[in-house]
Amino acid sequence: MKSCGSMLGLWGQRLPAAWVLLLLPFLPLLLLAAPAPHRASYKPVIVVHGLFDSSYSFRHLLEYINETHPGTVVTVLDLFDGRESLRPLWEQVQGFREAVVPIMAKAPQGVHLICYSQGGLVCRALLSVMDDHNVDSFISLSSPQMGQYGDTDYLKWLFPTSMRSNLYRICYSPWGQEFSICNYWHDPHHDDLYLNASSFLALINGERDHPNATVWRKNFLRVGHLVLIGGPDDGVITPWQSSFFGFYDANETVLEMEEQLLARPTHQSELLLLRLVCLKPPRRKEKPACRVQRQRESWGPGLSCGLS
């Protein structure tokens, strides 16, 4: 079994400078230009890290924003670092919620969220449960939005005797749901178990009815921009299309978000919600309501639903 130190080093390699470079085309979308003193200042940026990460992993992004957009308030939240990132996701959502509330309170014009990997799920839950959030832009950077189903290095480290096909036995138990990874483990061959046992992903995906479903959808629709980034060279998120709300069917054929609307008509509320984000009227008439951008970098496509 790998030591914690070696595992953290391995995970840290998931955030190379290339990810920062991939974010650069989206920064003009997020940061309101202010060339003259009388113009409004840049909106604050909040960064949420992923599994086994810490705020240190985002030092290059922080430096870039500070250099190119001086005066931008950037907060890389230093919560649930390292092994603490294995805490149940609802516990993390509560912790991050307490951290972002004062930042939002000081930014009446809104804030931007950049959320990496597991952090993208934390942020999406935040957008759902906060009825007074003022998030203008939400960037989901390589996040397993429809779940994870793959034998990646960190799973072999955590569960060395369990292969992908058997991990549901652990994750779909009350004990397993005490680990963040199991909160979004999505086994397409045991869909009924997933829907009944998942205490997090099935709820925020709207795949299982719950009393707060309507309120959560309304809260999520408060977001102004939705940007999804991922690609086939990710190396961890499996399938990588999960970053765009694509996922396996029972035959392990990847269904894109649009295809799932047809294949799973009873579990489509969250997918329909994402379409609403793209289709709702823009705030400024001179700009399109939705832009879908397919990039050809080695990191794969990026989907930007930008409402300005």
Summary of the structure (lengths in Angstrom):
residues: 308
radius of gyration: 18.6
end to end distance: 48.5
largest distance: 61.3
contacts: 984
relative contact order: 0.12
helix: 43%
strand: 12%
